[in-house]
Amino acid sequence: MSETLSEQLKKLRDSLRPGQQQLADWEGGKMAVSAVPGAGKSHSLSVAAAMAIACYQLHPRKQLIIVTYTRSAAAGIKAKIKERLKELKLPQTGFMVQTLHGLALNIASRHPELSQLNLETSTVIIPTPSHRVIRTCVEKWIINNPLRYKTLLEGNQFDGEETERLRRQSVLRTEVLPQLAYTIIREAKSSGLSAQQVWEFNELTIDSYEILAVAAGLYEQYQQVMRSLDFIDYDDMILGSLQVLKDPTIRQFWQQQVFAVFEDEAQDSSPLQERLISVLAENNNETNLMRVGDPNQAINSTFTTADPVYFNWFCESCKTEDKLALMNQAGRSSEIIIKSANFMLNWVNQQWIIEAKKHSKNNSLNNKKNLKYDTPFRQQDINLVPINDVQPNPESVGQGLEIYRPDDIYQTVDLIGQRVLELLTQNPDHNAAILVRENRQGRFLAEKLSYLPREHKIKLYEVGEVERFSQIPEEILKLLQFIDRPHSPDYLKTALEILEKRGLISAQDLNILATYPENFLYPSPLIPQPKKPVLEARRYCCNLLQAKLELPTYQLIPFLGMTLKYTGAELATLQKLSDKISQEIISNSSLKSMITALKELVNTEQFESVEEDNDNRYTAKNQLTIITMHKAKGLDWDYVFIPFLHDDVLPGKPWVPTSAKFLGPFTLAEVARAQIRTIVHSQYINPDQKINIPQPIDAWGEAQQLKKGEEFRLLYVAMTRAKRLLWMSAAKQGPFRWSVFKGDGTVNLQTKTPCPILPILMDRFPNSVMH
């Protein structure tokens, strides 16, 4: 006798863990779900979605909307929901899975007259500090604001010397102002603030630079430039969709089609995004909204507009109404790995509270500050699953947690190589990963471990190398622009930046070299002999210019690839690029036309690199993957190695580029970001309350605290990727900075201090300390 639908649904619900069952039991209204790493939130969300579709008999005209933040995540959730519906023998309809920006685009494009976005003629761009739109708005701002620019130029202790003035001009035009524009535009737009509002908030600050006024001016110019070119960015899509939904009739039309909204990865949401899904989820004076996330895995807030504080506040709001679900059981990792992650979380929070209390004693204004939200982590431990669980916690391999203090970074690589060889030889069906904080660390490891595939048939996959492929068109364009106009300080500097980034020339103050291009490239006998790093840089630049004279145009791109020492798949990508550009300029083969074609390609981002087989490329068996901690989120491996845990890298120290120190002991971009977030947080909690915007030094301190907290969350994410073995180390000696380290022994190593959590873990887990 076949089971009834209600029996099938009960069976499906009973297959979930207690915390997961709360999702399946959702009966409308608001609900927050705070899930620990490895709790199976995607699986639970798909079951909850399938049960809602079945129970409420949803259909294409009354749908459940599931939103997330990446296309890959959306595809994964969609496949899981379809699988659940197939098991229930139900039509695979009644739901829609979209990225949040895809949903916004859908609404905005249906009503162009209200969204004011003509998506048939507009081009969507992702501006970066080096994007021509940002650079153009900087140049326009400088022209329109000579007095403000003069104030920035003079900065601190300016003696009027011409060379120093030109150097500061270069720093402001190519570094400081583009970064400030990039930061303020994203922070303000994603929070729903206009340029005019930023102007008004500047009246509440007192600083000699009037940083928010500068930021507002750059934001204003950006909007004008974007409109003139018919460009839009992703925030424009959300702003456009919200503009559409202000119309009562249209809002009602969309709300009638939406039964509820389920949001995944809610910790990565911004105020504007939360506003959009809340409007759509409103139904007959009730908001049917389930938000699922883990604020302890919020690792994007220092370089995106995401801010975990909003999801934390949502959780607390739901908690007061008994609508907060905790998914705190996880079967991913062995017991000791879970214990170490929990210990780290609690220790960091305790230290944070101790420091905050010390600070509040010295500052009476902070006495009433709510420390609960200031801690980097939500107080939420990971619990083991029951022994009879479908996915029981795996047994540890070795000590489960192994902590090393090698003599130097070279011994670190030797130890990793030996351990990987031992583990994957004994268990060829397992996999391993090395998680690094910087791509340069990954490149060093890949070079030193290249013997593993060659001698032991263990696959080695460096993710950073694949990601570098997407930068190839932009790198080639910048070098060609320099070759075409070598006397342009901007083009010379960008060419030098690429050579430095590829490790071909030593790190140095490039602004000094680019200030007088003629003196750098073709010095007269009167100019003093420069140091070796400058001679090295000059030699590379002169070789590039020589190629323009000696090679036909179609050979320039391959030549630049050889100059930059592209290898493997990079060369394949370069060849694909060269063929594409050659075809486009076949009727007019010149350097100018090549640059024009490349500009078009880079600005519209219509070029895909040549990648290797994508199937299970990160987690294939018998493979060692080298990947950044950020990229590792959402993945797991049997054995995880986290080397180079030094305090100058994690959590890192406050840093102001030497070239920009004439402005003060802070960066304008981070000060503006902290000020905008203070404004938005204040408006979010109490719109009528007077806003106390921190002054630059205080804002800089807040920015550093936020970064420090995020770095600890990043380490927590890295630790919770491991299933059977978590291997951690901090070498006693390492490079002063990885950005200047070539790994060939030419850079002296220095004594390094371990990340503060490592000695604490060694003390707490003495059996895990390896000698």
Residue, then its C-alpha position, 0 to 999 in steps of 0.5 A: m500500500s503506497e504512503t499518503l502524502s502526509e505520511q511521506l512528509k512526516k517521514l521526510r521531517d523525521s529524517l531531520r535532526p532536531g534543529q533542522q526539524q524547526l525549518a520543516d515545522w515553519e508555518g508562516g511569519k518571520m523566522a531566523v535560523s542560525a546554523v553552525p558550520g556543517a549543520g546541513k543548512s542547504h539540505s534542511l532548507s531544501v526539505a523545508a521548501a519542498m514541505a512548504i510547496a506540498c503543504y500549501q499546494l504552491h503553484p507558478r502563480k503563488q510561488l515560494i522564492i528562495v534567494t541566495y548570493t551566488r549562481s552556483a549556490a542557487a543551482g545547488i539548492k534548486a537541484k535539491i528541492k527538485e529531488r525532494l519534490k520528485e521523492l514526494k511525486l509532486p510537480q517540480t513547480g511552485f518555487m523559484v530559486q534566484t540570486l538576489h541580484g537576479l530577482a532584482l533584475n527580473i522586477a526592474s526589467r519588467h517595469p523599466e518606466l518605474s525602475q528607470l533602467n533600460l536593460e536593453t541598452s544598458t551595460v552592467i559593470i562591476p567597477t573596481p578602483s582601476h576601472r575607467v569609470i572610477r578613474t574618470c569620476v576621480e579626474k572630474w572631481i579633481i577639476n571641479n574641487p580644486l580647493r578640496y584637492k589642494t587640502l588633500l595634496e598638502g596633507n601633513q608637513f608639505d614643504g612645497e617641493e615640486t618632486e614631492r608634489l608630483r609624487r603626492q598627485s600620483v598617489l591621490r589620483t591613482e590610489v587614494l581617491p579611486q579607493l575612496a570612490y570605490t568604497i563609498i559608492r558600494e557602501a552608500k548605495s548598498s545601504g540606500l544612501s544617495a550622494q546628497q545624503v552623504w553630503e548632509f552627513n558630512e555636516l555632522t563631522i569635524d575633520s580638516y579633510e571633510i572626508l565624507a564631503v570628498a566621498a559624496g563628491l566622488y559618488e556624485q561624479y560616479q552617478q553622472v559618468m554612469r548615466s552618460l555611458d548608459f552603465i549600471d551596477y548591481d546596486d542599481m538593480i536593487l535600487g531600481s526594483l525597490q523603486v518599482l515596488k513603491d507603486p502600490t498596484i505593482r507591489q500588490f501584483w508581485q506580493q500576490q505571486v509570492f507566498a514566502v521568501f526563504e533566504d540562504e547565507a543571510q549573514d552576507s546580506s546588506p540593508l538594501q537587500e534585506r529591504l527588497i526581500s522583506v517587501l516581497a515577503e509581505n502578505n496580508n499584513e504578515t511577512n512570510l520570511m525565513r532567513v538562514g545563515d551563520p553570522n560566525q561565517a561572515i567573512n566578506s564584510t571588509f571587502t564587500t558591503a555585507d555586514p553580519v550585524y543585520f542578521n544578528w539583529f534579525c535573529e534577536s528580533c525573532k528570538t523575542e517572538d520565539k521564532l529563532a531556530l538553532m541548528n547547532q549539531a554538525g556531523r562534518s568534523s571529528e570531536i577534537i576538531i569541533k572542540s578546538a573550533n568552539f574553544m577558539l570562538n569562546w576565547v576570542n569573544q572573552q578577550w573582546i569583552i575584556e578589551a571592551k570593558k577596559h576601553s569603556k572605563n577610559n571612555s564614559l561615552n561607551n559605558k552603555k554600549n551593548l557588548k553582545y553585538d561587538t564580539p566577533f562571534r555569535q555565542q553558538d557552539i557546535n555540538l556533535v550529532p547522535i551516534n546513530d545519525v545518518q552522518p555521524n561525526p568521523e573518527s580522527v586521523g592521527q591526533g585529529l588536531e596537530i599543531y606544529r612550530p617549524d623552524d621556518i617556512y621551508q621546514t613547514v612545506d617539508l612537513i606538509g609534504q611528508r604528512v600529505l604523502e603519508l595520508l593519501t598513500q594510506n587513504p587514496d580515496h580521501n582528499a586534502a587541502i592547504l588553506v592560505r591567507e594570501n595567494r602568494q603563499g599558495r604560489f610558494l607552496a605549489e612550487k615547493l610541492s610540485y614533486l607530489p604529482r610528478e613523483h607520487k601521482i598525487k594531484l596538486y590543484e592550485v586554485g589561485e593559478v586558475e583565478r589569475f587567468s581572468q586577470i590576463p586581458e586586463e594585464i595585457l591591456k595595461l601593458l599595451q597602453f604603456i607601450d603605446r604611451p610610455h610618457s604617461p605617468d598613469y600608464l607607466k605606473t600600472a605597467l610597473e604594478i603588473l610587473e611587481k604583482r607578477g614578482l618580476i620586479s622588487a616592491q618599491d614606491l612606484n609613484i617616485l618612478a612614474t613621476y618623471p617617466e622620461n627620467f626613469l626610462y631614458p635618464s641623462p648623465l646628470i641623473p644619479q645612478p639608481k639602486k638595483p630595484v630601479l634598474e631592474a624595473r627600467r630594464y623590463c620597461c625598456n624591453l617592452l618598448q623595444a618590442k613595439l619597434e621590432l615585432p609586428t602587432y599580432q606578435l605583441i600579445p604572445f610576447l607580453g605573455m612570455t615577459l610575464k612568464y605565463t605558464g600552462a593554462e595561462l598560456a592557453t588563455l593568452q592564446k585564446l585572447s590573442d586569436k580573438i583580438s586578431q580576428e576582431i582587428i583583421s581589417n585594421s591591424s594596429l596597436k591602437s585598434m588592438i587597445t580599443a578591442l581589448k578595452e571593449l572586452v575588459n569593460t564588458e567582461q565578455f571573455e572566459s579563461v581556459e580552465e581545466d576540468n571543472d568536475n569536483r575540481y576542489t575536492a577530488k579524491n587523492q588530490l591536494t588542493i591549495i586554496t585561500m581561506h575565503k574560497a574554501k567556505g562551503l567546502d570540506w576535506d578529509y585533511v586540512f592544513i593551515p600553515f603560516l599562522h603568524d599574527d602579522v597575517l592573521p589577524g594582521k595589523p593596522w596598515v597605511p601605505t607608506s606612499a599615503k602617510f602624508l594624509g595621516p595615520f589612517t586611510l580615507a577609504e576605511v575611515a569613510r566606510a566606518q563612518i557610513r556604517t555607523i550612520v546606517h547602523s544608527q538609522y537601522i536601530n533608531p531612525d530618530q536618534k541623533i547620530n554620533i559619527p566617529q572622527p577619522i582616528d576613532a573611525w580608523g580604530e573601529a575599522q581595524q577592530l572590524k577587520k580583526g574580528e573578521e580575520f578570526r571568523l575567517l580562521y574559524v571557517a578554515m578550521t571547520r573545513a576539516k573532517r578527520l585531521l586539522w593541521m596548524s602551524a606557525a613557523k618561527q621564521g618567515p618573510f617580512r611580507w609575502s608581497v615581496f617574497k620570491g621563495d628563492g632564498t633571495v629574501n632574508l627570513q625574520t623571526k615571526t610571532p604566532c597568531p595569538i590563538l595558536p599558543i592558547l590552543m597548544d596550552r588547551f590541547p597539549n596532546s596535539v602539540m607535535h615535536 
